[in-house]
Amino acid sequence: MSENSVADAVYAGIDTHKDFHVAAVVDHLGRLLDTFTAATTVAGYRTLLQWITSFGDVDRIGVEGTGSYGVAITRLLRDRELEVVEVNRPNRQMRRLRGKTDAADAEAAARAALAGAAAAVPKSHDGAIESIRLLRVTLTGLRKCSTALTNSLRNIIVGAPPELRDQLEPMTIGTLLHHCSSFRVPAGAPTDARVAVRSTLRSLSRQILFQQHEMDRLRSELTELVRRVNPALLAAPGIGVDSASTLLVTAGDNPERLHSEASFAALCGVSPIEASSGKHTRHRLNRGGDRQANNALWRIALIRSSSDERTRTYVARRTAEGKSPREIRRCLKRHIAREVYTLLVHPQSVPGTDDLRPLRHRVGLSMQSCADHFAVSLTTISRTERAIKPNHQFASRYREWLTGQLSDSA
């Protein structure tokens, strides 16, 4: 950028709200040029964009809340090929000294964009990952609601008449729901307490069954979307649909905005933070970042510690070195973040397993003989052949062995 273009460049900041946005524009020296308030409507967004660009070449725009109130204006600015950076909330110390107004927050956002203090690229919220996020929001809400209704159902049974309570308490939750949903009660508002109990249990059971049906449907759609977006992530050891979808949402539709695996680890809150002073050199836990992504990495580490041979070997070695289980788990989470980052930024295709069962039939082997050869269960062979969360490393070995058996028989 030439010296004249630098002098002509302006920087904008937007403080976002539900019903209106407040914008401020500063020049290349940080001098405030003007502020403007626009409604959060299509016409308001256009007016705000025209007002910002009327000051000249806009070098960078800092926006607060690019994942909530600022989603729409961020998308519009990016569509106009303007550089948008995500701005954190203003410094609390400065707020106490100078007070707080929306115009001051917008000005602070513009200065952060000018100084380079705000450099994070916001999520685009315009692809399949956004669909995954919305499915997760719905699924999580239904899961919480279903849990609350199930707890209410159990509490009502505790206070039910003894003969009804003795009948219902030994039942499993599935049997209980189907049994209670088939209760027959008189029409109209119940005046008898016993009838009211049965009516309430029927109503709750039917609501829970409906929500379970919806959750099954949403989970099936979520699995299909995740497999379509990043099959290699879902195929990695210990990573199920919940963990994979969480990590995909954390990275967003534009994972290239993550500059390195270290930045992704920091985003997930698994990067150690320097806490050295004087002669003491130490690190402390990172308690920031996306805690849902952090929990997903914790689940993956927990599963791999019991089911993945390579992880079990690592845990045994670190235990022999004197590390505690918590310290080992933190190290595992950091290693897994590195692996997940590669799968997110460089998605890989995963070979299918549909050829395994026909190949086994051509060789003339039973599933039991294959399971005995690899010292695994019949379920593992069956799930691998049907592509139900298969272990692709095992599938590759299985395919090579079957191909060798076919060559020997020929």
MODA-V150819 format. One record per residue. N is the residue number from 1. RES is the residue in one letter. PSI is psi in whole degrees, -180 to 180 (none if undefined). OMEGA is omega in radians with two decimals (NA if undefined). NEAR is the number of other ideal C-beta (glycine too) atoms within 8 Angstrom. Layout:
N,RES,PSI,OMEGA,NEAR / N,RES,PSI,OMEGA,NEAR
This chain:
1,M,130,-3.11,4 / 2,S,168,-3.10,5 / 3,E,-38,-3.14,5 / 4,N,-39,-3.13,6 / 5,S,-33,3.07,9 / 6,V,-41,-3.13,9 / 7,A,-30,-3.12,7 / 8,D,-15,-3.06,9 / 9,A,146,3.07,13 / 10,V,162,-3.12,14 / 11,Y,140,-3.08,17 / 12,A,155,3.05,15 / 13,G,143,-3.10,22 / 14,I,124,3.03,16 / 15,D,113,-2.98,13 / 16,T,146,3.08,11 / 17,H,175,-3.09,10 / 18,K,-45,-3.03,4 / 19,D,-18,-3.13,5 / 20,F,158,3.05,9 / 21,H,144,3.07,15 / 22,V,128,-3.10,14 / 23,A,152,3.07,16 / 24,A,148,3.13,15 / 25,V,133,3.08,15 / 26,V,157,3.10,16 / 27,D,-172,-3.05,10 / 28,H,-14,3.08,11 / 29,L,0,3.13,5 / 30,G,10,3.13,8 / 31,R,133,-3.13,6 / 32,L,127,3.12,8 / 33,L,-47,3.13,8 / 34,D,166,3.04,7 / 35,T,160,-3.06,11 / 36,F,144,3.10,10 / 37,T,132,-3.13,8 / 38,A,148,3.11,12 / 39,A,154,-3.13,7 / 40,T,63,3.07,13 / 41,T,171,3.13,6 / 42,V,-46,3.13,5 / 43,A,-39,3.13,7 / 44,G,-41,3.12,12 / 45,Y,-42,3.13,13 / 46,R,-42,3.11,8 / 47,T,-41,3.13,9 / 48,L,-42,3.13,14 / 49,L,-43,3.12,11 / 50,Q,-38,-3.13,8 / 51,W,-42,-3.13,10 / 52,I,-46,-3.09,13 / 53,T,-13,3.14,8 / 54,S,-15,-3.13,6 / 55,F,-5,3.14,9 / 56,G,-157,-3.14,8 / 57,D,121,-3.14,7 / 58,V,115,-3.09,13 / 59,D,-42,-3.08,8 / 60,R,148,3.13,11 / 61,I,125,3.08,15 / 62,G,128,-3.08,17 / 63,V,130,3.02,18 / 64,E,145,3.04,14 / 65,G,48,-3.12,8 / 66,T,-13,3.12,12 / 67,G,1,-3.13,8 / 68,S,-100,-3.10,7 / 69,Y,-23,-3.07,9 / 70,G,10,-3.09,15 / 71,V,-49,-3.03,10 / 72,A,-46,-3.11,8 / 73,I,-33,3.09,14 / 74,T,-43,3.12,13 / 75,R,-41,3.13,11 / 76,L,-44,-3.13,10 / 77,L,-40,3.12,12 / 78,R,-35,3.08,10 / 79,D,-29,3.09,6 / 80,R,10,3.09,7 / 81,E,35,3.02,4 / 82,L,143,-3.13,8 / 83,E,123,-3.11,6 / 84,V,134,3.07,14 / 85,V,151,-3.12,15 / 86,E,132,-3.09,11 / 87,V,131,3.03,12 / 88,N,170,-3.13,5 / 89,R,151,-3.09,3 / 90,P,158,3.13,10 / 91,N,128,-3.08,6 / 92,R,-34,3.13,6 / 93,Q,-43,3.11,6 / 94,M,-35,3.10,9 / 95,R,-42,-3.13,10 / 96,R,-33,-3.10,6 / 97,L,-39,-3.00,5 / 98,R,-7,-3.08,7 / 99,G,180,-3.09,5 / 100,K,128,2.95,7 / 101,T,162,3.10,6 / 102,D,-38,3.12,9 / 103,A,-39,3.11,10 / 104,A,-37,3.10,11 / 105,D,-41,3.10,14 / 106,A,-39,3.09,15 / 107,E,-41,3.10,13 / 108,A,-37,3.10,13 / 109,A,-40,3.11,18 / 110,A,-41,3.13,15 / 111,R,-36,3.10,12 / 112,A,-38,3.08,13 / 113,A,-38,3.12,16 / 114,L,-46,-3.07,11 / 115,A,-15,-3.08,7 / 116,G,5,3.10,6 / 117,A,-30,3.05,5 / 118,A,111,-3.09,12 / 119,A,-2,-3.09,6 / 120,A,132,3.09,7 / 121,V,126,-3.11,8 / 122,P,160,3.04,13 / 123,K,150,-3.09,10 / 124,S,-29,3.11,10 / 125,H,42,-3.08,10 / 126,D,17,-3.09,6 / 127,G,-157,-3.09,7 / 128,A,-29,3.14,9 / 129,I,-34,3.09,13 / 130,E,-37,3.07,10 / 131,S,-40,3.10,9 / 132,I,-42,3.14,15 / 133,R,-44,-3.12,9 / 134,L,-39,3.07,8 / 135,L,-40,3.13,13 / 136,R,-40,3.12,12 / 137,V,-46,3.14,8 / 138,T,-45,-3.11,9 / 139,L,-42,3.13,12 / 140,T,-42,3.11,8 / 141,G,-43,3.11,8 / 142,L,-39,-3.13,12 / 143,R,-43,3.12,9 / 144,K,-42,-3.14,8 / 145,C,-42,3.13,9 / 146,S,-40,3.11,12 / 147,T,-43,3.14,8 / 148,A,-42,3.12,8 / 149,L,-37,3.11,12 / 150,T,-40,3.09,10 / 151,N,-41,3.10,8 / 152,S,-40,3.12,9 / 153,L,-46,3.13,14 / 154,R,-41,-3.13,8 / 155,N,-37,3.13,8 / 156,I,-37,3.13,12 / 157,I,-35,3.13,12 / 158,V,-38,-3.13,7 / 159,G,11,-3.12,5 / 160,A,164,3.06,11 / 161,P,145,-3.03,7 / 162,P,-43,-3.10,6 / 163,E,-36,3.11,6 / 164,L,-39,3.14,12 / 165,R,-44,3.13,11 / 166,D,-30,-3.14,7 / 167,Q,-37,-3.00,6 / 168,L,-34,-3.01,13 / 169,E,-38,-3.12,7 / 170,P,-12,-3.05,3 / 171,M,147,2.98,8 / 172,T,165,-3.04,5 / 173,I,-37,3.13,7 / 174,G,-47,3.11,6 / 175,T,-40,-3.13,8 / 176,L,-45,-3.10,12 / 177,L,-46,-3.14,11 / 178,H,-34,3.12,10 / 179,H,-48,-3.10,11 / 180,C,-33,-3.12,13 / 181,S,-16,-3.13,10 / 182,S,9,3.10,7 / 183,F,142,3.04,10 / 184,R,125,-3.14,3 / 185,V,151,3.12,9 / 186,P,151,3.10,5 / 187,A,154,3.12,3 / 188,G,175,-3.12,4 / 189,A,129,-3.11,3 / 190,P,133,3.08,9 / 191,T,-23,3.12,4 / 192,D,136,-3.09,6 / 193,A,-37,-3.14,5 / 194,R,-41,3.10,8 / 195,V,-38,3.14,11 / 196,A,-38,3.12,9 / 197,V,-47,-3.12,12 / 198,R,-38,3.12,11 / 199,S,-42,3.14,11 / 200,T,-43,3.12,9 / 201,L,-39,3.12,15 / 202,R,-44,-3.13,13 / 203,S,-46,3.14,8 / 204,L,-43,-3.11,13 / 205,S,-42,3.14,15 / 206,R,-37,3.08,9 / 207,Q,-44,-3.13,9 / 208,I,-43,3.12,13 / 209,L,-40,3.10,11 / 210,F,-43,-3.14,8 / 211,Q,-36,3.08,12 / 212,Q,-40,3.09,9 / 213,H,-43,3.11,8 / 214,E,-41,3.12,9 / 215,M,-39,3.09,12 / 216,D,-42,3.13,8 / 217,R,-46,-3.14,8 / 218,L,-39,3.14,12 / 219,R,-37,3.09,10 / 220,S,-43,3.10,8 / 221,E,-39,3.12,9 / 222,L,-43,3.11,14 / 223,T,-43,3.14,10 / 224,E,-42,-3.14,8 / 225,L,-46,-3.12,13 / 226,V,-43,3.13,15 / 227,R,-34,3.13,8 / 228,R,-38,-3.08,7 / 229,V,-47,-3.07,10 / 230,N,81,-3.11,11 / 231,P,-30,-3.12,10 / 232,A,-36,3.12,11 / 233,L,-43,-3.14,15 / 234,L,-25,-3.13,13 / 235,A,-11,-3.12,9 / 236,A,148,-3.10,10 / 237,P,134,3.04,10 / 238,G,1,-3.09,13 / 239,I,112,3.10,12 / 240,G,-171,-3.07,8 / 241,V,-43,-3.11,10 / 242,D,-48,-3.12,8 / 243,S,-44,-3.11,13 / 244,A,-45,-3.13,13 / 245,S,-38,3.10,14 / 246,T,-46,-3.12,13 / 247,L,-35,3.08,15 / 248,L,-42,3.12,14 / 249,V,-38,3.11,12 / 250,T,-42,3.13,11 / 251,A,-34,3.13,10 / 252,G,179,3.13,11 / 253,D,-15,3.13,11 / 254,N,72,-3.10,8 / 255,P,-15,3.10,9 / 256,E,-13,3.09,5 / 257,R,-18,3.07,10 / 258,L,114,-2.96,12 / 259,H,-26,-3.09,4 / 260,S,168,3.10,7 / 261,E,-25,3.08,9 / 262,A,-38,3.11,7 / 263,S,-35,3.08,9 / 264,F,-40,3.10,14 / 265,A,-40,3.10,13 / 266,A,-38,3.11,11 / 267,L,-34,3.13,11 / 268,C,-3,3.11,14 / 269,G,30,3.13,13 / 270,V,11,3.11,12 / 271,S,129,3.10,9 / 272,P,145,-3.09,9 / 273,I,134,3.12,8 / 274,E,132,3.09,5 / 275,A,43,-3.08,7 / 276,S,151,3.10,7 / 277,S,128,3.12,4 / 278,G,-125,-3.12,4 / 279,K,-4,-3.08,3 / 280,H,127,3.08,6 / 281,T,116,-3.09,4 / 282,R,169,3.07,6 / 283,H,157,3.07,6 / 284,R,168,3.13,7 / 285,L,146,3.01,6 / 286,N,108,-3.11,11 / 287,R,11,3.09,4 / 288,G,-155,3.12,5 / 289,G,-175,3.13,11 / 290,D,110,-3.05,9 / 291,R,-25,3.06,7 / 292,Q,-41,3.08,9 / 293,A,-38,3.10,14 / 294,N,-42,3.12,13 / 295,N,-36,3.10,9 / 296,A,-43,3.11,12 / 297,L,-37,3.10,16 / 298,W,-43,3.12,10 / 299,R,-42,3.14,11 / 300,I,-44,3.13,12 / 301,A,-40,-3.14,14 / 302,L,-44,-3.13,9 / 303,I,-45,-3.11,11 / 304,R,-31,-3.13,13 / 305,S,-23,-3.12,12 / 306,S,-16,-3.03,6 / 307,S,-15,-3.08,7 / 308,D,123,-3.05,10 / 309,E,-41,-3.14,5 / 310,R,-40,3.12,6 / 311,T,-40,3.11,13 / 312,R,-38,3.09,10 / 313,T,-42,3.12,8 / 314,Y,-44,-3.14,10 / 315,V,-42,3.14,11 / 316,A,-40,3.14,8 / 317,R,-44,-3.13,8 / 318,R,-32,3.07,11 / 319,T,-41,3.10,10 / 320,A,-26,3.10,6 / 321,E,-5,3.10,6 / 322,G,10,3.13,4 / 323,K,145,3.10,8 / 324,S,161,3.11,5 / 325,P,-38,3.13,6 / 326,R,-43,3.13,6 / 327,E,-40,3.12,9 / 328,I,-41,3.14,13 / 329,R,-39,3.12,12 / 330,R,-41,3.09,11 / 331,C,-42,3.13,10 / 332,L,-43,-3.14,14 / 333,K,-38,3.12,14 / 334,R,-42,3.11,12 / 335,H,-42,-3.13,8 / 336,I,-38,3.09,12 / 337,A,-39,3.10,14 / 338,R,-43,3.13,10 / 339,E,-44,-3.12,9 / 340,V,-38,3.13,14 / 341,Y,-44,3.12,13 / 342,T,-41,3.14,9 / 343,L,-30,-3.14,13 / 344,L,-43,-3.07,15 / 345,V,-33,-3.13,9 / 346,H,75,-3.12,6 / 347,P,141,-3.11,11 / 348,Q,151,3.05,6 / 349,S,149,-3.12,6 / 350,V,126,3.13,8 / 351,P,142,3.12,7 / 352,G,171,3.13,6 / 353,T,13,-3.09,12 / 354,D,-19,-3.10,7 / 355,D,-11,-2.99,8 / 356,L,-46,-3.10,13 / 357,R,-47,3.05,9 / 358,P,-37,3.12,8 / 359,L,-40,3.11,12 / 360,R,-39,3.11,12 / 361,H,-37,3.12,7 / 362,R,-36,3.11,7 / 363,V,-28,-3.13,10 / 364,G,34,-3.13,5 / 365,L,148,3.05,9 / 366,S,161,3.09,5 / 367,M,-36,-3.12,11 / 368,Q,-43,3.12,7 / 369,S,-37,3.09,8 / 370,C,-43,3.12,13 / 371,A,-40,3.12,13 / 372,D,-37,-3.12,7 / 373,H,-42,-3.09,7 / 374,F,-1,-3.14,12 / 375,A,45,3.09,5 / 376,V,174,-3.12,7 / 377,S,162,3.05,6 / 378,L,-34,-3.14,8 / 379,T,-40,3.14,6 / 380,T,-44,3.12,12 / 381,I,-45,-3.11,14 / 382,S,-47,-3.12,9 / 383,R,-35,3.10,10 / 384,T,-45,-3.13,14 / 385,E,-30,-3.12,11 / 386,R,5,3.09,8 / 387,A,38,3.08,8 / 388,I,96,-3.11,5 / 389,K,58,-3.08,4 / 390,P,154,2.96,11 / 391,N,108,-2.99,8 / 392,H,-25,3.03,10 / 393,Q,-43,3.07,7 / 394,F,-39,3.13,12 / 395,A,-38,3.11,13 / 396,S,-44,3.10,9 / 397,R,-41,3.14,9 / 398,Y,-44,-3.13,13 / 399,R,-44,3.13,11 / 400,E,-41,-3.13,8 / 401,W,-43,3.12,10 / 402,L,-40,3.11,14 / 403,T,-40,3.09,9 / 404,G,-40,3.10,8 / 405,Q,-38,3.12,10 / 406,L,-39,3.13,11 / 407,S,-40,-3.14,7 / 408,D,-39,-3.11,6 / 409,S,-27,3.12,7 / 410,A,none,NA,4
